[in-house]
Amino acid sequence: MSLPTKRDGLWVSLLVILLVIPAHGHDLQASWTSVRFRPDSMELKIRMAADTVRSLIQDEAPLATFEPENFEKVRPLLREFAKKLYEVKADGQPLVALQSDVAVVEDNIEFRLIYPRTTRGPLFLKANYLDRVIPGYFAHVNVTDEAEQPLSSQILKAESPSMEVALPSEASRRAVAVAQGSSFKTFLKLGVEHILTGYDHLLFLCGLLVVCRRFKSMAAIITCFTLAHSITLALAALDLITISGRIVEPLIAASIVFVGLENLLRRDEPRWRWALTFAFGLIHGFGFAGVLKEVGLGSAGSGLLVPLFSFNLGVELGQIAVTAIVLPLLWWLRRLHAYERYGRQVISVMVALIGAYWLVERIFFS
């Protein structure tokens, strides 16, 4: 499905204006829905006349009124009702609202829903309430991207209550962000975001650190991991070494399984763990490089130094932030007898199991 042009959106908007010219603040013939993408969420707002809402909830609350003194009594009901107004899917998978709220705006009720941010399209929207309102009722739906540029503008009716919107890919979104913003700041932020959401990398580090008893060992592990993934990140980003993600991602999962099992098999702090960390860190660096490939780094053959440096710096800053939280927690836990006896084993088992799950998923289902 092709994206609508601004000209298409203009004609649809003009048609809607002509249809509702006789209407005032409380339109009993139409509702207005806006869908806007944000960096980490998708916001959906629906505004409809209070009388329309009252007719839709009359079975649950036949005597509902929306005056200020009574509104708080029906707010919980309206919040749940809001989640049923639209069926929302992305790439065929249902999206569940993370938040819902409701407010009175003049003679209208405005519902606000927050969904997870998605880039996997198409986005599917179905207005579930259109078969329960008066004949001729319609919903005007306007979808915009993060820059408030139109993606789609359509009118839904009882006989055609759904729509699909093609979405730009995650790579396209990041590429646009790179083109619009400062290269250094953009890649720095991208690096921080990747390590904080790179749960496989963080779990690998957790598995390494959980058995360390000396600060010297922890410092050596963190340093070796940093050096190793910085080397392969640079080599891969510069196209000097290329390894398919279908190989790298399972290997990253396998490194997590190995560390978890080694923790269980060796009671004392494993010797030469810094060397193991360096070896596996080389593999993780290829995983980091995959993010840079998605935004086209290296395709132009120039201007690589600043993005590469700032991205790696962002990764390290995120890693330092996580380590600053994890290390004090580990030192505190070691004071507890129960942790000394069972804690390391329990955490190591969880690390190995999660790594095994990712390994199977990445080999057979990706």
C-alpha positions in Angstrom: 0.0 0.0 0.0 1.6 3.3 -1.0 1.8 6.3 1.3 -0.8 9.0 0.6 0.5 12.3 -0.9 -0.1 15.7 0.8 -2.5 16.4 -2.1 -4.6 13.3 -1.2 -4.7 14.4 2.4 -5.8 17.9 1.3 -8.8 16.5 -0.6 -9.8 14.3 2.3 -9.6 17.2 4.8 -11.6 19.4 2.4 -14.3 16.8 2.1 -14.5 16.4 5.9 -14.8 20.2 6.3 -17.7 20.3 3.8 -19.4 17.5 5.6 -19.3 19.1 9.0 -19.9 22.8 8.2 -23.3 22.8 9.9 -21.9 21.2 13.0 -20.8 23.1 16.2 -18.6 22.1 19.1 -20.5 18.9 19.7 -20.8 17.0 16.5 -23.2 14.1 16.7 -22.3 12.9 13.1 -18.6 12.4 13.4 -15.6 11.7 15.6 -12.0 12.9 15.2 -9.1 10.6 15.6 -5.4 11.6 15.5 -2.5 9.1 15.5 0.9 10.5 16.1 4.2 8.7 16.3 6.7 9.8 18.9 10.3 8.6 19.5 9.3 5.9 22.0 5.5 5.6 21.7 2.4 6.1 19.5 -0.3 8.4 20.7 -3.9 8.0 19.7 -6.5 10.6 20.5 -10.3 10.2 19.9 -12.7 13.1 20.3 -16.4 12.6 20.1 -19.6 14.3 21.3 -20.5 13.6 24.9 -24.0 12.5 23.8 -22.4 10.0 21.5 -20.2 8.6 24.3 -23.3 8.4 26.6 -25.2 6.4 24.0 -22.2 4.0 23.6 -21.9 3.3 27.4 -25.6 3.3 28.3 -25.6 -0.5 28.9 -22.7 -0.2 31.4 -23.7 3.2 32.9 -27.3 4.2 31.9 -27.3 7.2 34.2 -23.8 8.5 33.4 -23.3 12.3 33.3 -20.1 14.2 32.6 -20.5 17.2 34.8 -17.4 18.1 36.8 -18.9 16.9 40.1 -19.8 13.5 38.6 -17.0 13.0 36.1 -14.6 11.3 38.4 -17.1 8.6 39.1 -17.3 7.5 35.5 -13.6 8.2 34.6 -12.5 4.6 35.4 -15.2 3.2 33.2 -14.3 5.6 30.4 -10.7 4.7 30.6 -11.5 1.0 30.0 -14.0 2.0 27.3 -11.3 3.9 25.5 -9.2 0.8 25.0 -12.1 -0.9 23.1 -12.8 2.0 20.7 -10.1 0.9 18.2 -8.5 -2.4 17.3 -4.8 -1.6 16.7 -2.3 -4.0 15.0 1.2 -3.6 13.7 2.5 -6.2 11.2 -0.5 -8.3 12.0 0.2 -8.4 15.8 -2.2 -6.7 18.2 -1.0 -3.7 20.1 -2.1 -3.2 23.7 -2.5 0.3 25.1 0.1 1.1 27.8 -1.9 4.1 29.1 -5.4 5.5 28.8 -6.9 8.7 29.9 -10.0 10.8 29.3 -11.0 14.4 29.6 -14.0 16.7 28.9 -13.3 19.3 26.3 -16.3 21.6 26.0 -19.2 19.3 24.9 -16.9 16.6 23.8 -15.1 13.7 25.4 -11.4 13.2 24.4 -9.8 9.9 24.9 -6.0 9.6 24.9 -4.2 6.2 24.4 -0.5 5.5 24.4 0.8 2.4 22.5 4.3 1.0 22.1 6.3 2.6 19.4 6.3 0.4 16.3 8.1 0.6 12.9 6.9 -2.8 11.6 4.0 -2.1 9.4 1.5 -1.9 8.1 -0.4 -0.2 10.9 -3.9 -1.5 11.0 -6.7 0.5 12.7 -10.4 -0.5 13.0 -13.0 1.7 14.6 -15.1 -0.8 16.6 -17.8 1.6 17.6 -19.0 2.6 14.1 -21.6 -0.1 14.0 -23.2 1.1 17.3 -23.8 4.8 16.3 -26.4 6.5 14.2 -26.6 5.9 10.4 -24.2 8.1 8.5 -21.8 8.6 11.3 -18.2 8.6 10.3 -14.7 8.9 11.9 -12.0 11.1 10.5 -8.6 9.5 11.1 -5.4 11.4 10.6 -2.0 9.7 11.0 1.3 11.7 11.2 4.9 10.8 11.8 7.3 12.2 14.4 7.9 15.4 12.3 4.1 15.8 12.1 4.2 15.0 8.4 1.0 13.2 7.1 1.2 9.5 6.6 -2.6 9.0 6.0 -5.9 10.7 6.3 -9.1 8.7 5.8 -12.8 8.6 6.6 -14.1 5.4 8.3 -17.7 4.4 8.3 -19.8 1.4 9.5 -19.4 -0.3 6.1 -15.7 0.4 5.9 -14.5 0.7 9.5 -10.8 -0.1 9.0 -7.6 1.2 7.4 -4.0 0.3 6.9 -1.0 2.7 6.9 2.4 1.8 5.5 5.1 2.9 7.9 8.8 3.8 7.3 11.2 1.1 8.6 13.3 1.6 11.7 16.4 2.0 9.5 14.6 4.8 7.6 13.6 6.5 10.8 17.1 6.5 12.1 18.5 7.6 8.8 16.2 10.6 8.8 17.2 11.4 12.4 20.8 11.3 11.3 20.2 13.6 8.4 18.3 16.1 10.5 20.4 16.3 13.6 24.0 16.7 14.6 26.0 13.7 13.5 27.9 13.5 16.8 24.9 13.9 19.1 22.7 11.6 17.0 25.2 8.7 17.0 26.1 9.3 20.7 22.4 8.9 21.6 22.1 5.9 19.3 25.0 4.2 21.1 23.5 4.8 24.5 20.1 3.6 23.4 21.5 0.5 21.8 23.4 -0.7 24.9 20.5 0.1 27.3 18.1 -1.9 25.1 20.7 -4.5 24.2 19.6 -7.0 26.8 21.8 -9.7 25.4 25.0 -7.6 25.8 23.9 -6.6 29.3 23.1 -10.2 30.3 26.5 -11.3 29.1 28.2 -8.7 31.3 26.0 -9.6 34.3 27.0 -13.3 33.9 30.7 -12.3 33.8 30.5 -10.0 36.8 28.3 -12.1 39.1 31.2 -14.5 40.1 33.9 -11.9 40.5 35.0 -11.2 44.0 37.7 -8.7 43.4 37.4 -5.2 42.0 40.5 -5.8 40.0 38.8 -8.7 38.2 35.7 -6.7 37.5 37.8 -3.8 36.1 39.8 -6.2 33.9 36.6 -7.7 32.5 34.9 -4.4 31.7 38.1 -3.1 30.1 38.6 -6.2 27.9 35.0 -6.2 26.8 35.3 -2.5 25.8 38.5 -3.0 23.9 37.3 -6.1 22.1 34.0 -4.8 20.9 35.5 -1.5 19.9 38.0 -3.3 17.6 35.4 -5.3 15.7 32.9 -2.5 15.7 35.4 -0.4 13.8 36.4 -3.2 11.5 32.9 -4.1 10.6 31.6 -0.5 10.3 34.5 0.2 7.9 33.7 -2.9 5.9 37.1 -4.4 6.6 35.5 -7.5 8.0 31.9 -8.6 7.3 30.0 -11.3 9.1 26.3 -12.0 8.6 23.9 -11.2 11.4 22.6 -14.8 11.1 25.9 -15.9 12.4 26.7 -13.1 14.8 23.4 -13.1 16.7 23.4 -16.9 17.6 27.1 -16.6 18.6 26.2 -13.8 21.0 23.5 -16.0 22.5 26.0 -18.9 22.7 28.4 -16.7 24.6 25.8 -16.0 27.2 25.0 -19.7 27.6 28.8 -20.5 27.9 29.3 -17.9 30.7 26.3 -19.1 32.6 27.4 -22.8 32.5 31.0 -21.9 33.4 29.7 -20.1 36.5 27.9 -23.2 37.6 30.8 -25.6 36.9 33.5 -23.6 38.6 32.9 -22.8 42.3 35.7 -20.3 42.5 36.2 -17.2 40.4 37.2 -18.5 36.9 40.8 -17.8 36.0 41.6 -16.1 32.8 38.1 -14.7 32.5 39.5 -11.5 31.1 40.7 -13.5 28.1 37.4 -15.2 27.6 35.7 -11.8 27.8 38.0 -10.3 25.1 37.3 -13.2 22.8 33.5 -13.0 23.2 33.7 -9.2 23.2 35.0 -9.4 19.6 31.7 -11.2 18.6 29.6 -8.6 20.4 31.3 -5.8 18.5 29.9 -7.2 15.3 26.5 -7.0 16.8 27.0 -3.3 17.6 28.2 -2.7 14.1 24.9 -4.0 12.7 23.1 -1.0 14.1 25.5 1.4 12.2 24.9 -0.6 9.0 21.1 -0.1 9.4 21.5 3.7 9.2 23.8 3.5 6.2 27.2 4.2 7.8 30.0 3.2 5.5 27.8 3.3 2.3 29.1 6.7 1.3 32.7 5.8 2.0 33.5 9.1 3.9 32.7 10.9 7.1 33.0 7.8 9.2 35.3 8.9 12.0 32.9 11.1 14.0 29.9 8.8 13.8 32.0 5.8 14.7 33.6 7.5 17.6 30.4 9.0 19.0 28.5 5.8 18.7 31.1 3.8 20.5 31.3 6.5 23.1 27.6 6.3 23.6 27.9 2.5 24.1 30.6 3.0 26.7 28.6 5.7 28.6 25.6 3.4 28.7 27.7 0.5 29.8 29.3 2.7 32.6 25.9 3.8 33.8 24.7 0.1 34.0 27.9 -1.0 35.7 27.6 1.8 38.2 24.3 0.4 39.3 25.2 -3.3 39.1 28.5 -3.4 40.9 27.3 -1.7 44.2 24.3 -4.1 44.1 26.6 -7.1 43.8 28.9 -5.9 46.6 25.8 -5.4 48.9 24.4 -8.8 48.0 27.6 -10.6 48.9 27.1 -9.5 52.5 24.0 -11.8 52.6 24.6 -15.4 53.6 21.7 -16.6 51.3 23.3 -14.9 48.3 26.7 -16.4 49.0 25.2 -19.8 49.2 22.6 -19.8 46.5 22.6 -16.4 44.7 25.4 -16.9 42.2 24.0 -20.3 41.2 20.4 -19.0 40.7 21.6 -16.0 38.7 23.9 -18.2 36.6 21.1 -20.6 35.8 18.8 -17.8 34.7 21.6 -16.4 32.5 22.2 -19.8 30.9 18.5 -20.4 30.3 17.8 -17.0 28.8 20.8 -17.4 26.6 19.7 -20.8 25.5 16.2 -19.4 24.6 17.8 -16.7 22.5 20.1 -19.2 20.9 17.2 -21.5 19.7 15.1 -18.5 18.6 18.0 -17.0 16.6 18.9 -20.2 14.9 15.5 -21.6 14.0 13.0 -18.6 14.1 14.9 -15.6 12.8 
